[in-house]
Amino acid sequence: MSFHEVQRLLHLMNVEMDQEYAFQLFQTADTSESGTLEGEEFVQFYKALTKRTEVHEVFENFSADGQKLTLLEFVDFLREEQKEGERASDLALELIDRYEPSDSGKLRHVLSMDGFLSYLCSKDGDIFNPTCLPIYQDMTQPLNHYYINSSHNTYLVGDQLCGQSSVEGYIRALKRGCRCVEVDIWDGPSGEPIVYHGHTLTSRIPFKDVVATVAQYAFQTSDYPVILSLENHCSWEQQQVIANHLTEILGEQLLSTTLDGLLPTQLPSPEELRRKILVKGKKLRTLEEDLEEEEEEEELESELEGGQEADSELEAQLESEPQELSPRSKDKKKEKVVMRPLFCPPICCEVMIQAPISKPESLLFPKQRSKPILCPSLSALVVYLKSVSFHSFAHSKEHYRFYETSSFSESKARSLIKEAGNEFVQHNAWQLSRVYPSGLRTDSSNYNPQELWNAGCQMVAMNVQTAGLEMDIYDGLFRQNGGCGYVLKPDFLRDAQSSFHPERPISPFKAQTLLIQVISGQQLPKEDTSKERSIVDPLVRVEIFGVRPDTARQETSYVENNGFNPYWGQTLSFRVLVPELALLRFVVKDYNWKSRNDFIGQYTVPWTCMQQGGPVLQPLANTTRALAALLMPSSCPSPGYRHIHLLSKDGISLHPASIFVNISIREGLEGDES
C-alpha cells in the first residue's frame, strides 16, 4: 500500500490527518524502506494510528513501569477510579482472567495495555451496568406497580391515515419487548372481523390473522404477560366471532378467569401471569358478579346432578308402577325450558329468560341506540383489565375497582399532571392507566413518555414504528430487566398515600450533581457515506430527561474533520433532584454551520442502570420483595471510566463506534454549603 493509497484509506475511515504526521507514521512502519506497507508493516501502522493516548495516560497513572498493571496496581485503579470498593480484589482477578490476552500474564496476575483496553471496551467497562441486563427486579408485585412497554395502533407500519396495516407491526412490536398491543376491530366481509384504523384509508387485515400472530410471537422475547387492548367497534354477531377466535386460537394462553377462581384483592403479578395473554376491554358486569355467577352455576350443576339421579330412580318406579298425571303435572310438562348456549355466559340466559322473545337482538340492540351492545361471550374474556371512562380522581376512588383501567389522551394526561399531579400519582399506585398519542399525530409521530412516567402512568403507548428521540427514551428505559417489557416503578410511585408531585418534586434521596467528562470518540460513522471526501466534525450532546427541574442538555465543542478518534476532554455538569426517574441520553452529532447538525449515533441509559460499584448479584425473577429490594442497584452511580457504545436512529448497534467518558457524582447540588 503506497502513501497515496494510505491517504485515501484514511478518508474512507473518516479521518483527516495532518499530512506530515501521517507520512511520519507511514515511514516508521515502513521498516523495509520500500515506499509501501506490506503485511506486518501495515499492522504496525494501524496500531500506531489507533493508539488510544487518553487510555495510555490512565494506564500509566497506575503502572509503575508503564508496561503492565500488577494485581495490586489494578486493584488500586478499580478502587480509586471505578469505585468498586471491597470487591475490587476479587474483581481484579476475574477481569485479568477475562481480558488479559497472554497466558503468561494471566498466570502472573498482571494486565497488559491491550488487556486494559479490552476491559474498558467490554460490557464490564460499559456505562450500562451488566447486572441490570438480566431480569433483576422483583416481579411478584401487582401489575400496576410496573411500567409496561406498550404500543399504539400496533397494526400500522406507517402513518395513521393512509398507512399499511400488517401483522408485521405485531411481530416487530412483540420482538422488541412490547407487552401491550392494540387491536382496532371492525365488522368485515363474510362475517369475519377486520383490523384497521377506522374511517381512514389504512389497509385492512383479518382479526384472526392478528390473533394467530400474537399467539406465535407473544413469548419469543419475554415470558411475561401480553395485554391485548381491544378497541371493539363490531356488531353483536362479529363480537361472537372475536370471542371464538380468541378462545380457539389462543387456547391455554388466554386468561379467561381469575387465577384461582377467587375474588382477588389486588392485580396479579407479572410472575403469576407468565405466558398468559390478557384481554383489556369493555365488560358488562363486575368481576364480583361474574365470580358469584360462576359459583352459583357450580352449585346448580351439582344440584342438577343430584336431581338427575333422583329422576332416574323416579322414572324407574314410574315405569314399573304406571300412574296418571295430575292436572298440575300436565301443566308443568308443557312449560318451555330455556337452555343456555354453551358459548354464552350466564347474563345471556338472564336476558333470554326475562322476556319470551324470539331474537335476543331486539332487546340487546334497541333502535334508539346506535352503538352495538357488548356481547356477553366477549365480555367474559375481560378479567383483570376492564376499561372504564375517567371522570375524576375522586369518582374513580369512590366508584371504581382496582381491576378497572382508564385511558387518557396525551393532552388530557398532561393537563391532569399539572392540575392534580399528586392525585394522579396516587391513582396510578392502585389502578392501571393507559396514555395514547393525540389524534393529530397523523404522521405517527410520538410524544415524550417521560412526563407520563413521572406521574406513574404504566401503559404509555407509543407509535413504535417511528424512530426518534422519544423512542430512544422509551427503549432506554425498557433496555433493563432483561428487556422483558416490565420495569418496576420507584417506591414513591407505588404508594397510594404518596406525597410526590411530578411538577413539584421532592426526592426521598438527597439531590446530586453529575459530572461527565467527555474524553474521546472512536470510529464514528459518516452521516452520508455516499460522499467519499466528507469527514465528520463531531460534537457530543448529553441530555437528561426526568422531572421538569432535572430536564437539561449540554454539549461539547466540535472537533474538526475527525470521526476516527476525536478528542474533546470537556466536562459537563448537571444537577439532579430525582435521580430515580432520570434517564441520560448521549448523542453524537456532525456539526453543520449551514443547517441543523446531523445525527450520528446515540445511547440512552436509566440513571439507576449506570455502571456503579457494589456486589455483582443477579437475583432470580421470583425473588421475594425484601431480597429484591436489597439487590436492586442504588440510585447513585459511582465515578468511573466508561465506554458508551452508540446506536443508530433505529436502535441498531453501530459497533465499533463509541465515546469514552469519566463519570463522577457529588452529593448535594453545586453551590450548596453542604
Disulfide bonds with the S-S distance in Angstrom:
none
